[in-house]
Amino acid sequence: MNDESPCIPAHVAIIMDGNGRWATQRGLPRFEGHRRGVEALRRTIIAAEEAGIRYLTVYSFSSENWRRPLPEIAELMGLLRRFIQHDLATLHARNVRIRVIGVQDGLSPDIIALLDDAEKLTAHNTGLTFIVAFNYGSRREMIDAVRDLADEVRLGRLSPADITEELFSDRLDTRGIPDPDLVVRTSGEQRLSNFLLWQASYSELVFSPVLWPDFDRNALVAAIEEFRQRDRRFGGTPSAVGGVL
C-alpha cells in the first residue's frame, strides 16, 4: 500500500498483452506490434512516474514464451537489447532504479550482461523502481523458494515450524519489493498467466480492453481510477481495514 496517498497504488504490475493482435488487425507483421509495444512501455514508465507510483513491474518475457517461433523469440531479444542500449541512460538520468526478476537459464551471455549492467548502474537510484520480469514464471519461482527452504531444513539451519509467509516471500525473486496493489492486463484477456501468483494474492485486478501498443497515460489513469473505487478488505470487513480507499 502507498504510504503517501491511499488513492494511488504504490506498486502496479502490468501484463503487456495484445502486440500480435494489434499488428494483425492492421495487416502488419507481429514484430511491428512488439516494436510499438516498446513505445507503449516508454510512455507507461513516464506516466507511472507522473502518477506517483513507486514500483512498476512489467511481464516482458515469460518462461512459456520460449514456445513461440524461433524468429519471433529472436526479434523479442533484439528489442530488449535495443531498449536497454537506447533507454538505460535516460532511465538512469530520471533516477529510475531497475530490477530484473526471472532466471538466466537459456539467455545469451550478452543479454545477461546487459541486464546485470542495468541493475548495477541504477542500484542506488531513489525514484521509480522499474521491475522487469524477464524469463520469469511464478510457479518456477515458488518451487525454487520451496527447494531453498527445504535445503535449510535438511541442513538443520531451519525448523519447518519456523517457516512463515514472510520467510517464504524473502526467498522469492521479488524479495524487498512490496506486493502489487494493482495488476493490470491489457487486451481484454482475464487471466494471470503464471505472473506474480503469490504476490498478487490481494492485488486488485483490472482487465483493460486496450491492446498494449495503444496503452498510454489515459489507459493507466483509467486503471488507477478503477482501483480507487475498489473496497479493499484483505479478507476482513471495511471497518477492519479502514473502509474504502
C-alpha positions, 0 to 999 in steps of 0.5 A: 500500500502507498504510504503517501496517498491511499488513492494511488497504488504504490506498486502496479504490475502490468501484463503487456498483452495484445502486440500480435493482435494489434499488428494483425488487425492492421495487416502488419507483421507481429514484430511491428506490434512488439516494436510499438509495444516498446513505445507503449512501455516508454510512455507507461514508465513516464506516466507511472512516474507522473502518477506517483507510483513507486514500483512498476513491474512489467511481464516482458518475457515469460518462461512459456514464451520460449514456445513461440517461433524461433524468429519471433523469440529472436526479434523479442531479444533484439528489442530488449537489447535495443531498449536497454542500449537506447533507454538505460541512460535516460532511465538512469538520468530520471533516477529510475532504479531497475530490477530484473526478476526471472532466471538466466537459464537459456539467455545469451551471455550478452543479454545477461550482461546487459541486464546485470549492467542495468541493475548495477548502474541504477542500484542506488537510484531513489525514484521509480523502481522499474521491475522487469520480469524477464524469463520469469514464471511464478510457479518456477519461482515458488518451487525454487523458494520451496527447494531453498527452504527445504535445503535449510531444513535438511541442513538443520539451519531451519525448523519447518515450524519456523517457516512463515509467509514472510520467510517464504516471500524473502526467498522469492525473486521479488524479495524487498519489493512490496506486493502489487496493489494493482495488476493490470492486463491489457487486451481484454484477456482475464487471466494471470498467466503464471505472473506474480501468483503469490504476490498478487494474492490481494492485488486488485485486478483490472482487465483493460480492453486496450491492446498494449501498443495503444496503452498510454497515460489515459489507459493507466489513469483509467486503471488507477481510477478503477482501483480507487473505487475498489473496497479493499478488505484483505479478507476482513470487513471495511471497518477492519481495514479502514473502509474504502480507499 
